Amino acid sequence: MQTIDTLINARWVIPVEPDGKTLDHHSIAVHGGKIVEVLPTANVAKKYRATETIDLPHHALIPGLINAHTHSAMSLFRGLADDLPLMDWLNHHIWPAEAKWVSEAFVRDGTELAIAEMLKSGTTCFNDMYFFPDVTARVCADAGMRACVGLIMLDFPSAWAQGADEYLHKGLKLHDELRNSELVSTAFAPHAPYTVSDAPLERIRMYADELDIPIHMHVHETAHEVDAGQKQFGMRPLARLAKLGLLGPRLLAVHMTQLLPDEITSLAQDNVSVIHCPESNLKLASGFCPVQTLVKAGVNVALGTDGAASNNNLDMLEEMRIAALLAKGVSGEATAIPAHTALRMATLNGAKALGIEAHTGSLVAGKAADMAAIDLSAISSQPVYDPLSQIIYTATRDQVTDVWVNGRHLLAKHQLTGLDEAALRDKAAQWRDKIKG
């Protein structure tokens, strides 16, 4: 009889590895923040004595969702400038608001609000791109949230840094500080081809190779971006990145709505990960990422919400459903992205893109206990023939009852255990009143 920290008995466990598998009446044994074993509930009493036992008789237990692209602090800009095309939205609303309001306090409060929203919708890890990544890292560590923080790079000054040298210096310093963090990792985060010139990108490639960390970048987000790249550089942005040596397994190319067949072939050959953000792309009318074609070509496709300023939520359950439905509509094939593929995109594929698939992304022994429980007893999910299908096509974030990160119970029976929701609402209202003027 082995003594463990936590035993979770679930109606269903969907481990993601192996793909598409659903385990009926299974339990997960957790100790020291790690999954010890996934086993039939009938066998538990013979093997484990737990300090805490949690029964989830109507729930599906899944790996914690991984939001592979977001700007967490922008939750404080949610609804600030809606129903606008991307460049108008950026140039005339978001960038001016950022220039006026972004600070350490803004990033701290916005990131806390985002983490609370993500936890309550089953997300246990996010890949961030924003200013003051050191503040984001501290907030995540305090909240017990897993994250990859972006070492931001732009050609123009911001509240975080004044130029390429300072962006790189601060980013490398933060990477060094986080080397031993169990929860927070780093990625270089050059904003986009149209905001970062060749010299800084070459330096980023060199440091990414040396430190073996990802490069997280908006690429081919809109037709305008591609056209502008051709006019300025005489080539499409992906061709420019290839020329600079950035196409490879470290690159996380976000959005990718404008792709030619030979570019898809190149992405597969170079093992580039594509981060699909369907709701943001729809809202900003940016175009359609050819997800089915990418998946068929062997490209690792993960999912992200983008920021709450352009989505306007951080709900990965909703993102999975939209991704699956949109792929069917765009391709004209009902089988384009089945439910099990959508879940994998939101879990293990995201972990693979971030280089953390050995630690999270699926429910297997030895990995971190990053998990979310979804109550499928809701009337809108009845009857349950296939729990995996119900999660993708019927479940809402209100059905997420419990969430663990690294074995720590951060959402228990719908209640956040480490964040004060009332205080977060008050801070958000204070920021709204200041920004609204």
PyMOL commands that set and color helices and strands:
alter all, ss='L'
color gray80, all
select helices_A, chain A and resi 41-47+72-77+86-101+104-119+133-143+164-177+198-211+223-233+237-243+261-269+278-283+291-297+316-331+339-345+348-354+379-381+387-393+397-399+421-436
alter helices_A, ss='H'
color red, helices_A
select strands_A, chain A and resi 2-13+23-31+34-40+48-63+65-70+123-128+146-153+184-190+215-219+251-255+273-276+300-303+371-375+400-405+408-412+415-416
alter strands_A, ss='S'
color yellow, strands_A
deselect
rebuild
show_as cartoon
